[in-house]
Amino acid sequence: MESRSKGCIFLPMLKITADSDAGRVIFRLEGRLTGLWVEELKICWQKSAAAAQPVTRVVLDEVTFIDAAGKKLLADMHRQGVELTACSGCMTRAITESITRGESE
């Protein structure tokens, strides 16, 4: 969803930061996991796996919203062994707990 203010268009964004340590890759997400950004996260995840540096954890502390497609991707990642963590944000924490309990569908 885009918003307009005085002729400017603001598009919700997602920042993906990849930290690597001893062959472990951790993605830290900031912003909204929605729309095209879900596909971008999927591409980053797949590229990391193809480079023999699989993502082991996704930190969602700074995520402000997750749509249905984002939830599905996170559930797919979790089923492939990726740990999901969210220490802040009630909605993000609830979605993460739902996925890790197997209630993602």
Buried (B, 14 or more C-beta within 10 A) or exposed (E): EEEEEEEEEEEBEBEBEBEEEEEEBBBBBBBBBBBEBBEEBBEBBEEBEEEEBBBBBBBBBBBBBBBEBBBBBBBBBBEEEBBBBBEEBEEBBEBBEBBBEEEBE
